[in-house]
Amino acid sequence: MDRDKIKGLAGTVIFHALLLVMLIFLALRTPLPLPEEAGVEVNLGYSDEGMGELQPRELATGEAIPAPSQPAASNEDIVTDDSEEVPAIQPVRKEKPAEVVKTESKPAVKPEPKPKPQPVVNPDAMYKPKQGTSSQGGNQGTTGKPGDQGKPTGDPDAQGYDGIGGAGGGVSFSLEGRTRRQIPPPPNTFRDRGTVVVTIYVNRAGEVTRINAPSRGSTTSNAELIRLAKEAAMKARFSAKEDAPEEQRGTITYIFELN
């Protein structure tokens, strides 16, 4: 080897050895006295979680209240007196309520009904059939001549003076101021007897405009007789009357008799 390289290598080793020694004595020496340890202040708390800016304060610990001392048990014997008389307690007596005497109610005595007086028939007030001659001083009719106009078999209370007598069967009518033009009898197909009064309403021309049956005076409720009487009454015609009401009321009486 060259002497220069040997010198250079030796010089390098010596330099580094000196440098190492200086570091050991200067840089790695511990200073005395040792400095105090420094740290970071940590907030006081009792949980890993929290929020807000105000620090809760610990409540002041109250002073312990001493327990009240119990008096020492006395060893003295308690003296009792059995000679004192205690008044006996009297039981409270309950007064019994006074018994209510029930009086039996007697049934009310119903007054006996008084018999109703029977009506007395006055024979003079009863209807007497017409005789062949009129009563003295009595005239009735529309002919202007004295006498009792009508039919011997007619109704004394009827207002008409023309028609067929009703006694013994047939047809009669009552219509003031009118004469009969035609009053056809019902067909002879009935199988019962009785009297049917039909109320008729006649216009000024003498035509029957409407009817109503059975009316007062009827003696039967047979539907067949009533139907035959109503059909016959609608076909009746009477004399015209210009001064009559627009609808003049009258009656037609049908007497049904079985042969």
ZADO-1210 file (C-alpha; in nm, 4 decimals, padded with zeros to 6 digits):
<atoms>
<atom x="00.0000" y="00.0000" z="00.0000" code="MET" pos="1"/>
<atom x="00.0978" y="00.3535" z="-00.0465" code="ASP" pos="2"/>
<atom x="00.2173" y="00.5413" z="00.2484" code="ARG" pos="3"/>
<atom x="-00.0225" y="00.8221" z="00.1709" code="ASP" pos="4"/>
<atom x="-00.3278" y="00.5978" z="00.1944" code="LYS" pos="5"/>
<atom x="-00.2052" y="00.4558" z="00.5238" code="ILE" pos="6"/>
<atom x="-00.1578" y="00.8038" z="00.6625" code="LYS" pos="7"/>
<atom x="-00.5002" y="00.9106" z="00.5451" code="GLY" pos="8"/>
<atom x="-00.6711" y="00.6077" z="00.6961" code="LEU" pos="9"/>
<atom x="-00.4915" y="00.6545" z="01.0273" code="ALA" pos="10"/>
<atom x="-00.5804" y="01.0219" z="01.0378" code="GLY" pos="11"/>
<atom x="-00.9519" y="00.9443" z="00.9761" code="THR" pos="12"/>
<atom x="-00.9666" y="00.6858" z="01.2519" code="VAL" pos="13"/>
<atom x="-00.7963" y="00.9195" z="01.4979" code="ILE" pos="14"/>
<atom x="-01.0340" y="01.2054" z="01.4086" code="PHE" pos="15"/>
<atom x="-01.3443" y="01.0029" z="01.4587" code="HIS" pos="16"/>
<atom x="-01.2184" y="00.8591" z="01.7838" code="ALA" pos="17"/>
<atom x="-01.1576" y="01.2068" z="01.9205" code="LEU" pos="18"/>
<atom x="-01.5029" y="01.3206" z="01.8066" code="LEU" pos="19"/>
<atom x="-01.6675" y="01.0275" z="01.9825" code="LEU" pos="20"/>
<atom x="-01.4877" y="01.1033" z="02.3038" code="VAL" pos="21"/>
<atom x="-01.5981" y="01.4660" z="02.2922" code="MET" pos="22"/>
<atom x="-01.9619" y="01.3651" z="02.2405" code="LEU" pos="23"/>
<atom x="-01.9499" y="01.1301" z="02.5363" code="ILE" pos="24"/>
<atom x="-01.8170" y="01.3914" z="02.7762" code="PHE" pos="25"/>
<atom x="-02.0005" y="01.6996" z="02.6476" code="LEU" pos="26"/>
<atom x="-02.3379" y="01.6022" z="02.4994" code="ALA" pos="27"/>
<atom x="-02.4328" y="01.2824" z="02.6859" code="LEU" pos="28"/>
<atom x="-02.3642" y="01.4125" z="03.0377" code="ARG" pos="29"/>
<atom x="-02.6759" y="01.4490" z="03.2699" code="THR" pos="30"/>
<atom x="-02.7054" y="01.8033" z="03.4202" code="PRO" pos="31"/>
<atom x="-02.7428" y="01.8219" z="03.7960" code="LEU" pos="32"/>
<atom x="-02.9672" y="01.9071" z="03.9637" code="PRO" pos="33"/>
<atom x="-03.2315" y="01.7408" z="03.7437" code="LEU" pos="34"/>
<atom x="-03.5066" y="01.9786" z="03.6143" code="PRO" pos="35"/>
<atom x="-03.8635" y="01.9361" z="03.7494" code="GLU" pos="36"/>
<atom x="-04.1057" y="01.7325" z="03.5431" code="GLU" pos="37"/>
<atom x="-04.3600" y="01.9459" z="03.3518" code="ALA" pos="38"/>
<atom x="-04.7151" y="01.8261" z="03.2493" code="GLY" pos="39"/>
<atom x="-05.0572" y="01.9405" z="03.1149" code="VAL" pos="40"/>
<atom x="-05.3444" y="02.0347" z="03.3463" code="GLU" pos="41"/>
<atom x="-05.6535" y="01.8096" z="03.2997" code="VAL" pos="42"/>
<atom x="-06.0162" y="01.9255" z="03.3770" code="ASN" pos="43"/>
<atom x="-06.1777" y="01.7690" z="03.6771" code="LEU" pos="44"/>
<atom x="-06.4755" y="01.5506" z="03.5976" code="GLY" pos="45"/>
<atom x="-06.6492" y="01.2213" z="03.6714" code="TYR" pos="46"/>
<atom x="-06.7440" y="01.1052" z="03.3205" code="SER" pos="47"/>
<atom x="-06.5815" y="01.0538" z="02.9847" code="ASP" pos="48"/>
<atom x="-06.8540" y="01.2687" z="02.8206" code="GLU" pos="49"/>
<atom x="-06.9838" y="01.6200" z="02.8869" code="GLY" pos="50"/>
<atom x="-07.0845" y="01.9588" z="02.7434" code="MET" pos="51"/>
<atom x="-07.1056" y="02.3281" z="02.8386" code="GLY" pos="52"/>
<atom x="-06.8718" y="02.5959" z="02.9707" code="GLU" pos="53"/>
<atom x="-06.9550" y="02.5972" z="03.3441" code="LEU" pos="54"/>
<atom x="-06.7740" y="02.3667" z="03.5818" code="GLN" pos="55"/>
<atom x="-07.0147" y="02.2092" z="03.8354" code="PRO" pos="56"/>
<atom x="-06.9078" y="02.2722" z="04.1935" code="ARG" pos="57"/>
<atom x="-06.8924" y="02.0048" z="04.4522" code="GLU" pos="58"/>
<atom x="-07.1523" y="02.0361" z="04.7205" code="LEU" pos="59"/>
<atom x="-07.0137" y="02.1165" z="05.0597" code="ALA" pos="60"/>
<atom x="-07.0028" y="01.8152" z="05.2742" code="THR" pos="61"/>
<atom x="-07.2399" y="01.8730" z="05.5662" code="GLY" pos="62"/>
<atom x="-07.1257" y="01.8128" z="05.9110" code="GLU" pos="63"/>
<atom x="-07.2368" y="01.4866" z="06.0552" code="ALA" pos="64"/>
<atom x="-07.5266" y="01.5362" z="06.2927" code="ILE" pos="65"/>
<atom x="-07.4715" y="01.3358" z="06.6025" code="PRO" pos="66"/>
<atom x="-07.7483" y="01.0916" z="06.6806" code="ALA" pos="67"/>
<atom x="-07.9510" y="01.1765" z="06.9881" code="PRO" pos="68"/>
<atom x="-07.8342" y="00.9889" z="07.2832" code="SER" pos="69"/>
<atom x="-08.0844" y="00.7478" z="07.4298" code="GLN" pos="70"/>
<atom x="-08.1322" y="00.7636" z="07.8020" code="PRO" pos="71"/>
<atom x="-07.9964" y="00.4729" z="07.9846" code="ALA" pos="72"/>
<atom x="-08.2469" y="00.2158" z="08.0812" code="ALA" pos="73"/>
<atom x="-08.3488" y="00.2540" z="08.4434" code="SER" pos="74"/>
<atom x="-08.3248" y="-00.0464" z="08.6575" code="ASN" pos="75"/>
<atom x="-08.5909" y="00.0846" z="08.8962" code="GLU" pos="76"/>
<atom x="-08.9015" y="-00.1287" z="08.9339" code="ASP" pos="77"/>
<atom x="-09.2294" y="00.0269" z="08.8230" code="ILE" pos="78"/>
<atom x="-09.4815" y="00.0340" z="09.1013" code="VAL" pos="79"/>
<atom x="-09.8482" y="-00.0217" z="09.0054" code="THR" pos="80"/>
<atom x="-10.1547" y="00.0343" z="09.2222" code="ASP" pos="81"/>
<atom x="-10.4371" y="-00.2156" z="09.1829" code="ASP" pos="82"/>
<atom x="-10.6501" y="-00.0713" z="09.4574" code="SER" pos="83"/>
<atom x="-10.8022" y="00.2146" z="09.2515" code="GLU" pos="84"/>
<atom x="-11.1594" y="00.1413" z="09.1517" code="GLU" pos="85"/>
<atom x="-11.2471" y="00.1921" z="08.7885" code="VAL" pos="86"/>
<atom x="-11.6153" y="00.2737" z="08.7174" code="PRO" pos="87"/>
<atom x="-11.7903" y="00.0030" z="08.5141" code="ALA" pos="88"/>
<atom x="-11.8990" y="00.0968" z="08.1647" code="ILE" pos="89"/>
<atom x="-12.2745" y="00.0741" z="08.1328" code="GLN" pos="90"/>
<atom x="-12.4089" y="-00.0575" z="07.8004" code="PRO" pos="91"/>
<atom x="-12.6034" y="00.1907" z="07.5922" code="VAL" pos="92"/>
<atom x="-12.9666" y="00.0921" z="07.5664" code="ARG" pos="93"/>
<atom x="-13.1323" y="00.1477" z="07.2316" code="LYS" pos="94"/>
<atom x="-13.4903" y="00.2620" z="07.2427" code="GLU" pos="95"/>
<atom x="-13.7243" y="00.0426" z="07.0433" code="LYS" pos="96"/>
<atom x="-13.9301" y="00.2295" z="06.7860" code="PRO" pos="97"/>
<atom x="-14.2968" y="00.2436" z="06.8612" code="ALA" pos="98"/>
<atom x="-14.4949" y="-00.0150" z="06.6721" code="GLU" pos="99"/>
<atom x="-14.7176" y="00.1289" z="06.4036" code="VAL" pos="100"/>
<atom x="-15.0627" y="-00.0180" z="06.4153" code="VAL" pos="101"/>
<atom x="-15.1849" y="-00.0827" z="06.0623" code="LYS" pos="102"/>
<atom x="-15.5508" y="-00.0182" z="06.0112" code="THR" pos="103"/>
<atom x="-15.7219" y="-00.2310" z="05.7552" code="GLU" pos="104"/>
<atom x="-15.8730" y="-00.0138" z="05.4862" code="SER" pos="105"/>
<atom x="-16.2304" y="-00.1001" z="05.4177" code="LYS" pos="106"/>
<atom x="-16.3315" y="-00.1211" z="05.0516" code="PRO" pos="107"/>
<atom x="-16.5307" y="00.1722" z="04.9357" code="ALA" pos="108"/>
<atom x="-16.8963" y="00.0941" z="04.8998" code="VAL" pos="109"/>
<atom x="-17.0061" y="00.1612" z="04.5451" code="LYS" pos="110"/>
<atom x="-17.3439" y="00.3243" z="04.5225" code="PRO" pos="111"/>
<atom x="-17.6015" y="00.1103" z="04.3542" code="GLU" pos="112"/>
<atom x="-17.6831" y="00.2427" z="04.0077" code="PRO" pos="113"/>
<atom x="-18.0252" y="00.3907" z="03.9876" code="LYS" pos="114"/>
<atom x="-18.2458" y="00.2424" z="03.7190" code="PRO" pos="115"/>
<atom x="-18.2867" y="00.4687" z="03.4197" code="LYS" pos="116"/>
<atom x="-18.6417" y="00.5834" z="03.3683" code="PRO" pos="117"/>
<atom x="-18.7988" y="00.4262" z="03.0653" code="GLN" pos="118"/>
<atom x="-18.9140" y="00.6774" z="02.8042" code="PRO" pos="119"/>
<atom x="-19.2898" y="00.7122" z="02.7896" code="VAL" pos="120"/>
<atom x="-19.4293" y="00.6945" z="02.4391" code="VAL" pos="121"/>
<atom x="-19.6882" y="00.9561" z="02.3631" code="ASN" pos="122"/>
<atom x="-19.9368" y="00.7943" z="02.1270" code="PRO" pos="123"/>
<atom x="-20.0504" y="01.1342" z="02.0001" code="ASP" pos="124"/>
<atom x="-19.6961" y="01.2146" z="01.8813" code="ALA" pos="125"/>
<atom x="-19.6654" y="00.8972" z="01.6729" code="MET" pos="126"/>
<atom x="-19.7032" y="00.9131" z="01.2978" code="TYR" pos="127"/>
<atom x="-20.0494" y="00.8297" z="01.1762" code="LYS" pos="128"/>
<atom x="-20.0848" y="00.7094" z="00.8190" code="PRO" pos="129"/>
<atom x="-20.2536" y="00.9343" z="00.5691" code="LYS" pos="130"/>
<atom x="-20.6230" y="00.8895" z="00.5123" code="GLN" pos="131"/>
<atom x="-20.8004" y="00.9404" z="00.1858" code="GLY" pos="132"/>
<atom x="-20.9007" y="01.2942" z="00.2781" code="THR" pos="133"/>
<atom x="-20.6836" y="01.5716" z="00.4134" code="SER" pos="134"/>
<atom x="-20.7071" y="01.6874" z="00.7719" code="SER" pos="135"/>
<atom x="-20.9186" y="01.9868" z="00.8521" code="GLN" pos="136"/>
<atom x="-20.7403" y="02.3100" z="00.7639" code="GLY" pos="137"/>
<atom x="-20.4293" y="02.1269" z="00.6275" code="GLY" pos="138"/>
<atom x="-20.3125" y="02.1735" z="00.2668" code="ASN" pos="139"/>
<atom x="-19.9868" y="02.0673" z="00.1037" code="GLN" pos="140"/>
<atom x="-19.8771" y="02.0695" z="-00.2583" code="GLY" pos="141"/>
<atom x="-19.7684" y="02.2781" z="-00.5548" code="THR" pos="142"/>
<atom x="-20.0833" y="02.2746" z="-00.7739" code="THR" pos="143"/>
<atom x="-20.2434" y="02.5782" z="-00.6063" code="GLY" pos="144"/>
<atom x="-20.5600" y="02.3829" z="-00.5222" code="LYS" pos="145"/>
<atom x="-20.6699" y="02.2792" z="-00.1732" code="PRO" pos="146"/>
<atom x="-20.5744" y="01.9268" z="-00.0663" code="GLY" pos="147"/>
<atom x="-20.2744" y="01.7115" z="00.0319" code="ASP" pos="148"/>
<atom x="-20.0754" y="01.6445" z="-00.2827" code="GLN" pos="149"/>
<atom x="-19.8821" y="01.3191" z="-00.2977" code="GLY" pos="150"/>
<atom x="-19.9215" y="00.9438" z="-00.3170" code="LYS" pos="151"/>
<atom x="-20.1086" y="00.7283" z="-00.0644" code="PRO" pos="152"/>
<atom x="-19.7997" y="00.5052" z="-00.0422" code="THR" pos="153"/>
<atom x="-19.5489" y="00.7924" z="-00.0257" code="GLY" pos="154"/>
<atom x="-19.3368" y="00.9376" z="00.2550" code="ASP" pos="155"/>
<atom x="-19.5097" y="01.2171" z="00.4540" code="PRO" pos="156"/>
<atom x="-19.1705" y="01.3874" z="00.5091" code="ASP" pos="157"/>
<atom x="-19.0687" y="01.3782" z="00.1397" code="ALA" pos="158"/>
<atom x="-19.0394" y="01.7070" z="-00.0503" code="GLN" pos="159"/>
<atom x="-19.1336" y="01.5715" z="-00.3938" code="GLY" pos="160"/>
<atom x="-19.4837" y="01.5174" z="-00.5142" code="TYR" pos="161"/>
<atom x="-19.4182" y="01.3139" z="-00.8253" code="ASP" pos="162"/>
<atom x="-19.2831" y="00.9625" z="-00.8451" code="GLY" pos="163"/>
<atom x="-19.3602" y="00.6055" z="-00.7608" code="ILE" pos="164"/>
<atom x="-19.4894" y="00.5211" z="-00.4120" code="GLY" pos="165"/>
<atom x="-19.2365" y="00.3498" z="-00.1907" code="GLY" pos="166"/>
<atom x="-19.4606" y="00.1296" z="00.0237" code="ALA" pos="167"/>
<atom x="-19.4586" y="-00.2329" z="-00.0819" code="GLY" pos="168"/>
<atom x="-19.1571" y="-00.1932" z="-00.3167" code="GLY" pos="169"/>
<atom x="-19.0535" y="00.0463" z="-00.5920" code="GLY" pos="170"/>
<atom x="-18.8823" y="00.3830" z="-00.6405" code="VAL" pos="171"/>
<atom x="-18.9590" y="00.7307" z="-00.5037" code="SER" pos="172"/>
<atom x="-18.7728" y="01.0595" z="-00.5156" code="PHE" pos="173"/>
<atom x="-18.7572" y="01.3916" z="-00.3357" code="SER" pos="174"/>
<atom x="-18.6338" y="01.6985" z="-00.5310" code="LEU" pos="175"/>
<atom x="-18.7961" y="02.0336" z="-00.4592" code="GLU" pos="176"/>
<atom x="-18.9484" y="02.2142" z="-00.7588" code="GLY" pos="177"/>
<atom x="-18.8587" y="01.9382" z="-01.0076" code="ARG" pos="178"/>
<atom x="-19.0619" y="01.6767" z="-01.1912" code="THR" pos="179"/>
<atom x="-18.9503" y="01.3371" z="-01.3044" code="ARG" pos="180"/>
<atom x="-18.8470" y="01.2863" z="-01.6625" code="ARG" pos="181"/>
<atom x="-18.7102" y="00.9357" z="-01.6128" code="GLN" pos="182"/>
<atom x="-18.6092" y="00.7290" z="-01.3114" code="ILE" pos="183"/>
<atom x="-18.5256" y="00.3809" z="-01.4338" code="PRO" pos="184"/>
<atom x="-18.5673" y="00.1064" z="-01.1717" code="PRO" pos="185"/>
<atom x="-18.2739" y="-00.1236" z="-01.0882" code="PRO" pos="186"/>
<atom x="-18.2561" y="-00.4539" z="-01.2764" code="PRO" pos="187"/>
<atom x="-18.4380" y="-00.7436" z="-01.1099" code="ASN" pos="188"/>
<atom x="-18.1194" y="-00.9411" z="-01.0348" code="THR" pos="189"/>
<atom x="-18.0918" y="-00.8877" z="-00.6592" code="PHE" pos="190"/>
<atom x="-18.1237" y="-01.1663" z="-00.4053" code="ARG" pos="191"/>
<atom x="-18.1900" y="-00.9681" z="-00.0869" code="ASP" pos="192"/>
<atom x="-18.4415" y="-00.7186" z="00.0436" code="ARG" pos="193"/>
<atom x="-18.4000" y="-00.3738" z="00.1942" code="GLY" pos="194"/>
<atom x="-18.4243" y="-00.0012" z="00.1371" code="THR" pos="195"/>
<atom x="-18.1419" y="00.2081" z="-00.0103" code="VAL" pos="196"/>
<atom x="-18.1611" y="00.5899" z="-00.0009" code="VAL" pos="197"/>
<atom x="-17.9316" y="00.7586" z="-00.2545" code="VAL" pos="198"/>
<atom x="-17.8434" y="01.1272" z="-00.2199" code="THR" pos="199"/>
<atom x="-17.8361" y="01.2877" z="-00.5661" code="ILE" pos="200"/>
<atom x="-17.6934" y="01.6188" z="-00.6920" code="TYR" pos="201"/>
<atom x="-17.8767" y="01.7611" z="-00.9964" code="VAL" pos="202"/>
<atom x="-17.7652" y="02.0510" z="-01.2194" code="ASN" pos="203"/>
<atom x="-17.9963" y="02.3138" z="-01.3727" code="ARG" pos="204"/>
<atom x="-18.0545" y="02.0968" z="-01.6796" code="ALA" pos="205"/>
<atom x="-18.1968" y="01.8172" z="-01.4625" code="GLY" pos="206"/>
<atom x="-17.9014" y="01.5784" z="-01.4965" code="GLU" pos="207"/>
<atom x="-17.7550" y="01.3873" z="-01.2008" code="VAL" pos="208"/>
<atom x="-17.3911" y="01.4940" z="-01.1634" code="THR" pos="209"/>
<atom x="-17.2909" y="01.2928" z="-00.8569" code="ARG" pos="210"/>
<atom x="-17.4382" y="01.0633" z="-00.5926" code="ILE" pos="211"/>
<atom x="-17.3728" y="00.9370" z="-00.2394" code="ASN" pos="212"/>
<atom x="-17.5068" y="00.6132" z="-00.0903" code="ALA" pos="213"/>
<atom x="-17.6172" y="00.4703" z="00.1408" code="PRO" pos="214"/>
<atom x="-17.7726" y="00.7815" z="00.2965" code="SER" pos="215"/>
<atom x="-17.9906" y="00.8395" z="00.5988" code="ARG" pos="216"/>
<atom x="-18.2999" y="00.6232" z="00.5887" code="GLY" pos="217"/>
<atom x="-18.1319" y="00.3154" z="00.4385" code="SER" pos="218"/>
<atom x="-18.2107" y="-00.0147" z="00.6075" code="THR" pos="219"/>
<atom x="-17.9467" y="-00.2372" z="00.4499" code="THR" pos="220"/>
<atom x="-17.5727" y="-00.2477" z="00.3982" code="SER" pos="221"/>
<atom x="-17.5829" y="-00.5117" z="00.1256" code="ASN" pos="222"/>
<atom x="-17.3166" y="-00.4160" z="-00.1297" code="ALA" pos="223"/>
<atom x="-17.5156" y="-00.5563" z="-00.4213" code="GLU" pos="224"/>
<atom x="-17.8284" y="-00.3545" z="-00.3420" code="LEU" pos="225"/>
<atom x="-17.6267" y="-00.0358" z="-00.2913" code="ILE" pos="226"/>
<atom x="-17.4447" y="-00.0849" z="-00.6221" code="ARG" pos="227"/>
<atom x="-17.7700" y="-00.1406" z="-00.8163" code="LEU" pos="228"/>
<atom x="-17.9286" y="00.1672" z="-00.6547" code="ALA" pos="229"/>
<atom x="-17.6287" y="00.3896" z="-00.7375" code="LYS" pos="230"/>
<atom x="-17.6151" y="00.2745" z="-01.0999" code="GLU" pos="231"/>
<atom x="-17.9884" y="00.3408" z="-01.1449" code="ALA" pos="232"/>
<atom x="-17.9693" y="00.6840" z="-00.9744" code="ALA" pos="233"/>
<atom x="-17.6971" y="00.8059" z="-01.2145" code="MET" pos="234"/>
<atom x="-17.9387" y="00.7418" z="-01.5078" code="LYS" pos="235"/>
<atom x="-18.2235" y="00.9492" z="-01.3579" code="ALA" pos="236"/>
<atom x="-18.3325" y="01.2722" z="-01.5308" code="ARG" pos="237"/>
<atom x="-18.5488" y="01.5564" z="-01.3989" code="PHE" pos="238"/>
<atom x="-18.7088" y="01.8719" z="-01.5352" code="SER" pos="239"/>
<atom x="-18.4829" y="02.1700" z="-01.6048" code="ALA" pos="240"/>
<atom x="-18.4915" y="02.4737" z="-01.3751" code="LYS" pos="241"/>
<atom x="-18.2997" y="02.7892" z="-01.4638" code="GLU" pos="242"/>
<atom x="-18.3317" y="02.9553" z="-01.1221" code="ASP" pos="243"/>
<atom x="-18.2163" y="02.6439" z="-00.9357" code="ALA" pos="244"/>
<atom x="-17.8739" y="02.6256" z="-00.7703" code="PRO" pos="245"/>
<atom x="-17.5844" y="02.4991" z="-00.9786" code="GLU" pos="246"/>
<atom x="-17.6092" y="02.1760" z="-00.7833" code="GLU" pos="247"/>
<atom x="-17.9423" y="02.0921" z="-00.6177" code="GLN" pos="248"/>
<atom x="-17.9529" y="01.8108" z="-00.3659" code="ARG" pos="249"/>
<atom x="-18.2303" y="01.5530" z="-00.3414" code="GLY" pos="250"/>
<atom x="-18.2851" y="01.1835" z="-00.2735" code="THR" pos="251"/>
<atom x="-18.4048" y="00.8743" z="-00.4554" code="ILE" pos="252"/>
<atom x="-18.5340" y="00.5839" z="-00.2459" code="THR" pos="253"/>
<atom x="-18.5143" y="00.2292" z="-00.3809" code="TYR" pos="254"/>
<atom x="-18.7133" y="-00.0434" z="-00.2032" code="ILE" pos="255"/>
<atom x="-18.5983" y="-00.3943" z="-00.2917" code="PHE" pos="256"/>
<atom x="-18.8546" y="-00.6716" z="-00.2300" code="GLU" pos="257"/>
<atom x="-18.8292" y="-01.0416" z="-00.3100" code="LEU" pos="258"/>
<atom x="-19.1300" y="-01.1954" z="-00.4900" code="ASN" pos="259"/>
</atoms>
